Amino acid sequence: MGTSDQVTVDFATHQAIADLVALARAARPDVVHRVAAGAPDGVGPNTLETLLRHRGCRMSNAEERALSRSLVLAAALPNDDPERFYFATAVLLADRLQHGGVEDDLYWHWDAFRGEYAAAPAPMRAAIMQGFYRAEKNARVQLDEAPTQAERATLPAEMVATALRNASPADAGLTEPLLLAVLGTDGAGALAGHWADQGADILALEPVRRAPLLAGFRHLYETSDAFRPFDGERFPLGAKLPQLPASATA
């Protein structure tokens, strides 16, 4: 395991980590406590909260790594406690993508629980499926069958297209190529460069204007390998990149 400044990942992996961390942080306190209850003595909810809020779900010391057994177990019991199951899966995947302290590569979990991941609410499903997809791309797990485009997408293409068709006329110069790319015609690669250059400006738009644009860019990130902002350049963990908000309609 390297230190965080030695680990570098591309934009898509940064985005996958950010979505998984956001998913984990959205868990209610009682869910966090239920996971922490299975940890060794002396490692409790405060350690797990610190991992979530200040460590980006990357386990980098002995106390944090002591949580791994409880997390791996919780991520294997979907019927006992579904909320704890999805929460633990998100934390473990985020750690795995960051070369953290959990040794389990989650292959067995994928093999056993793909159906449960697919049945999760759309944003949760997309974050977890994307996490496995990026782990496979980064050789952090070897899957017999990778997640499909549909499994990785928060929203279907036609729903995103409808939002783009109803976007502000002021953004027509961007919504038209986004619409073509979302519908699979062409242009995801060129739009990746646009996000790299203009993503911060898009994020600064008023919510009603940015929502359809962000839904379009998120769909490309989730479904197209041609969408590679910064030409696939790798950045240290924690680099300040224009990240898509966790919700496709933010």
N, C-alpha and C positions, 0 to 999 in steps of 0.2 A: 504494500500500500504506500503510495507516494503522498507527499504533503500536497495541499490544495494548489499551491503555486507551481507544482510540477505536473499537474494533471491539466491537459488541454482538450477541449472538445469543440465541435463545430456548432454553428448557430442552431441547427435542428435539435441537437442534443441539449444545448443550453435551454431551448424552449421546452423540451420534454421534461427536463429537471424542474423548471419553473412551474409547469403545470402540475406535476406530481407533488411538489412542495405545497402549492396552493391548495390542492386537494387534501393533503394531510393537515394543513393548518385550519381547514374549515371544519374539522371534526369537533364535536362537542367535548367539553372537559371530561364528562363522564366516560366517553369512549377512550380518551387518553388514559384515564385512571384504570380502566378495565385492562388495557394492555400492560400498563406498568405494574399491575398487581401480580403478574406472572414473572416479574424480574427477580433476580437474587436480592437478598436482604441488603439494604443500604442503597439500592438503586431504585428510585421511585419516580413518581410523576414529575418532580422537578427536573430530573435528568432528561426525561423525555420531552418536556416542554422546552428546555434549553436546546435540545437537539432540533426541535421544530422551529423555534423562533430565532435562534442565533447561529445555528450550525448548518442550516439548509438541508437537514436530514442526512448529513454526511457524518458517519460515526468515525471519530478520529482518535478517541482515547479509550482506555480500558473500561471506564465506567459506562461510556456510551455503548461500547461493543458488548457489554454484559446484557444489554437490552435485546440483543439479536435473537437469543433463544426464544424469548417471549414473543417477539415480532414474527419469527418464522412459524411458531406454533399458531398464533392468531391468524396468520395468513393461510393456514391449512384447515380452518374450521368455519367454512362459510355458513353452515346451517346452525351452528351454535350461536353465532353472533355476527350477522352480516356487516354491521357497521364497523366492528373491530376488524373483520376480515379485509374489507376494502381499505381501511386506514392503514393497516399493517402492510398490505401489498404496496401501497403508494410509497410508504417510507422506505421499504426494502428496495424497490426499484430505483428510487432517487439515490439511495446510497450506492447501489450497484453501478449506476451510470457515472457516479463520481469517484469510482475506485475507492470506496470507503471500506469499512471494517468488517462487513458481513461476508463470510466466505461462501455461503450458499448462493449458487448462480440462478436459482429459481426455476430451473428447467422442470423439475418435478411439479412445481406449482402450476406452471403453464400447461403441462401435459394433463394434469388432473382437473384444473379449474377454468379452462378456457371458456366453457359454457357459462360459468358464473360471471366472469368478466364481461362477456358479451351481453348478459342480462342486466348489467348495471345501468343506472340513469346515464343519458348520453354524454354529458361532460366527463363523468367519472369513467365510463367505458372508454371514451376516446383517450383520456390521459393514461390509463393503464395499458391499453393496447399500444399506444404510441411508445410508452415506456419499454415494453417488450420489443417492439419493432426497432427502436434505436439501440437497445441493448444487443440485439442480434447484429445490427449494422456495425457496432463498435466491438464486436467479438467478446461481449461480456456474458453472452449466453448463446448456446446453439440450439435452435428450435427445429423440430421436424417440419413444421409448417408455420410460416410467419403470419401475423395478423393481416387481414385483407384491407383494402382501401376503405370499404364500407365500415369495417370494425373500427378503423382509426379515425373516422370522420365524426366530428361532433354533430354536424347537420348534413342532410342529403344535399347533393349539388343543386337540385331544383329549388329547394328552400333558400339557399344562398343566392341563387340566380334571381329569385323573386325580390329579395331584399335589395340586390344591386339594381334591378330595373326600377325600383322605387326610390333610389338614392337621389340626393340633391343634384339638380342640373349643373350646379357649379362644379361638380366633380366628374362630369361626363368624360373628360379626357382620361380618367383613371378607371371609372366604372366599366366603360366599354371593353378595354382589354382584359380587365378582371373577369367580366362576364364570359368572354370567349375562353379564357383559361379555365375557369371553374367548370364550364360545360365540356371541357376536354378538347377544344379546338386547337389551341396553341398558346404559347406566350408565357408559361410559368417561369422559364429561365430568365427572361427579360424582366419580369415583375419581381423576381428575387433581387435583382440589382436596384430596382425602384425602392423596395422595402429597406435595403441596406442604406440607401442614400436619403430617403424621405420618411422612413418609419417614425422617427421622433416627431416630425411635423404632423403626420397623420394622427398619432396618439394625442397630440395637443388640440385637435379639432373639437368642436362642441359635440357632445354625445350623439345627437341626432344625425350629424353628418358622418362621424367616424364609425358608427355601428355597422352599416353595411360594408364599408371598406374593410374593416377588421374581420368581419365574417368571411369576406372573399379571400383575404390574405391567409387567414387561419385555415380555410379549406385547402388552399394550395400547399401550405406547410404540412397538413395532415395527410394529404393524398398523393402528392407529386414529388418524386425524387429529383425532378428537374428544378424544383424551387430550392436553390442553394444560395441564400444571401452571403455576401462576402466570398463568393466562389469557393465555399467549403473551407475557408481559413479556420484554423483552430485557435481558440482563445482560452486563457486561464479560467478556472471556475470563478464565478463572481464578477466576470468582466461586464462592464456596463454596455449592453447591447439593446437595441430597440426590440423589446420582448412583447409579444402579443399578450393582451390580458387573458386571464384564465377563462373567462366567458367569451364565447363567440359573439355575443351581442353587447359587449362592454362599451 
